Amino acid sequence: MSAILTPTGARILDTNNNGVVSGHPAAMACLLGDGLVIPHNGDGGTHWITEAGWTALDTWRQKNGSTPAPLTTTILPKLPKTQHEAIVSAANRPDQRVPGRDDNDVYSAGEKWFRGPTLRAVKTAGYATEFESGYSLYLTPLGREYARQRGNVDVRRRRFVIVACGDKKRPHPGFNEFGNANAGYPAGELYVGDYHVSLRSAADALTHPSMIRILSMLHGLVDLKRPLMPYDVTSGDPKAITPERLARHTASLGVHDADVIFLGGKDYADLLRPSIPHLLTPLTGGMGMHRGLCRQAREGAELRKSWWARAAELHETQTAN
């Protein structure tokens, strides 16, 4: 006989990252005791869903509907001061990162960061997790719930906007006196075609620059600061990015726990959809219509709001299946 899931247990299992879950220690202890999860990496903070766990979650969905009950209906206990500050600080960031000493852009900017013991504590408690082992921590759904309850922060899932790259790029930067190529351009400055510029203008209005990624046919998903050299790779080229490679990029961004809008053409969207089933593609028609919709999104807050509402609805329906 399979274990009977509580609403909290169902929500924890439902928000898994390829079978890896985290949550409040008490809830995780119950799931572990019922044989629904086993420890992952031996760190005590994350667990694998077992076959019995998947069966229990499927049974829950059949009985209660595709979406488990809300993450929590109780008041979460107040964390120690520094851990509390770490969660609330992350909730006020667009990327919801819990910054540590190794987060160079945060450290170099003189922003607040947190030491290893604090990072380990919030991870073990299930309030933050890594999307890539050894990298930055980001808030989990439980972490956002804590920030709402204890920090009075109106925080929701992160909002990514992905835009297609463009054929027209800045010229080669030339070579120095030693014959080596000069530094390339930040990805956000490399593409200069009118179509890409219109996509970027809408993206800039939709979300924070840290949450914008460019889908490069050569490099995959790149952030705006990444240095790139001009290149000539298009769809169908042997060097072009594949859905399989993109799946690694999307996993490292944790898009399973984010609302995602894509601005660009169908060929690009088709590359993303296998790993982002909840991808919203609001642009219709040809390139001229795309540019018109991007202009409307840039100028109209109501249109941007409606796109994010649709993206959130897609996340709720697609990730629950």
C-alpha positions, -999 to 999 in steps of 0.1 A, spaced: 0 0 0 14 34 -10 19 62 15 -7 89 17 8 123 9 0 154 29 -6 186 9 28 199 18 45 166 8 26 166 -25 37 201 -33 74 193 -24 74 163 -47 56 182 -74 82 210 -76 110 185 -82 140 194 -104 144 162 -125 136 141 -95 156 161 -69 135 178 -42 141 199 -11 119 213 16 114 220 53 134 194 74 103 182 92 84 176 59 114 159 44 118 137 74 82 125 69 88 118 32 121 100 40 104 79 67 77 68 43 103 58 17 92 84 -8 126 100 -10 162 91 -4 192 114 3 209 131 -26 246 138 -26 247 131 11 243 168 20 210 163 39 194 192 20 183 176 -12 167 142 -19 158 119 -48 122 109 -54 119 71 -51 96 49 -73 72 48 -44 73 86 -43 64 90 -79 36 65 -74 23 84 -43 24 117 -63 5 101 -92 -21 88 -68 -25 123 -52 -30 139 -86 -56 113 -96 -75 119 -64 -71 157 -60 -64 170 -94 -33 178 -113 -21 206 -90 -12 198 -54 -25 219 -26 -8 252 -17 28 248 -5 19 256 31 -11 267 51 8 273 83 31 301 95 67 292 90 90 295 120 112 326 121 148 319 111 179 332 129 187 368 120 213 362 93 194 334 76 163 356 76 182 384 60 196 360 34 161 349 23 145 384 24 175 398 5 172 371 -22 134 378 -25 141 414 -33 164 405 -61 149 398 -96 170 367 -99 162 355 -64 198 346 -58 212 342 -22 246 358 -29 278 344 -14 314 354 -14 319 337 -48 292 357 -65 317 381 -80 293 406 -95 276 410 -61 308 411 -41 325 436 -65 295 459 -65 297 461 -27 263 445 -22 254 424 8 265 387 6 264 358 31 290 334 44 291 297 38 274 286 71 244 308 63 242 294 28 244 258 39 217 265 66 191 279 43 198 252 17 194 224 43 162 240 55 148 239 20 146 276 15 172 278 -13 187 253 -38 214 250 -65 204 246 -101 240 236 -108 261 218 -82 286 241 -66 271 273 -80 248 300 -65 218 293 -44 183 305 -55 150 306 -36 128 276 -37 90 279 -35 93 274 2 118 302 4 95 326 -14 67 316 9 89 324 39 97 358 24 60 366 19 52 355 55 82 368 74 96 395 52 64 410 38 79 407 3 55 403 -26 77 377 -44 66 354 -72 84 330 -95 113 345 -114 105 360 -149 128 351 -177 127 366 -212 146 348 -240 151 367 -273 164 353 -306 198 364 -318 202 382 -351 222 378 -383 235 414 -383 263 418 -358 290 443 -350 322 440 -371 352 418 -361 371 438 -334 404 434 -351 438 423 -338 463 437 -314 500 442 -321 507 406 -312 483 392 -337 457 382 -312 421 391 -317 409 420 -296 381 414 -270 347 407 -283 315 424 -274 290 419 -246 263 397 -260 238 425 -253 257 448 -277 267 423 -304 235 420 -324 225 453 -342 198 443 -367 165 461 -365 145 429 -357 167 419 -328 168 455 -315 130 455 -314 129 421 -295 154 435 -270 134 467 -265 104 446 -255 125 423 -233 140 453 -215 104 465 -207 93 430 -196 119 421 -171 152 430 -154 184 427 -175 197 399 -153 167 379 -163 172 383 -201 189 356 -222 198 357 -258 194 324 -278 225 323 -299 225 297 -327 261 290 -319 264 294 -281 229 287 -268 215 307 -240 238 336 -230 234 365 -206 238 401 -218 273 405 -202 289 374 -218 317 385 -242 312 371 -277 330 374 -310 310 379 -342 301 346 -359 281 333 -388 260 303 -378 224 299 -387 197 272 -382 206 240 -399 244 246 -397 264 217 -383 276 240 -355 241 252 -346 228 247 -311 207 216 -305 177 210 -282 198 186 -262 225 211 -255 199 238 -248 183 214 -222 215 216 -202 214 254 -204 177 256 -193 183 232 -164 212 253 -152 189 283 -151 162 265 -132 135 274 -157 113 247 -142 107 272 -114 103 303 -135 78 319 -159 94 322 -194 85 344 -224 103 339 -257 105 366 -283 115 355 -318 106 331 -346 92 296 -346 126 279 -355 141 292 -323 110 285 -302 110 249 -314 146 245 -300 135 256 -266 101 240 -262 113 204 -254 130 217 -222 106 245 -215 71 231 -220 56 261 -204 72 286 -228 50 315 -238 55 327 -274 33 357 -277 45 370 -311 24 360 -341 26 366 -379 57 377 -397 87 398 -386 68 430 -393 40 420 -370 66 408 -344 81 443 -344 47 459 -340 38 436 -310 72 444 -294 65 481 -298 31 476 -282 47 456 -253 74 483 -248 48 510 -246 19 492 -229 20 480 -193 -13 462 -197 -1 441 -226 31 432 -206 9 423 -176 -13 401 -198 17 383 -212 30 375 -178 -4 363 -167 -5 339 -196 30 327 -189 21 320 -153 -10 301 -164 11 280 -188 35 272 -159 7 261 -137 -8 238 -164 22 225 -181 45 217 -151 16 200 -133 14 173 -160 
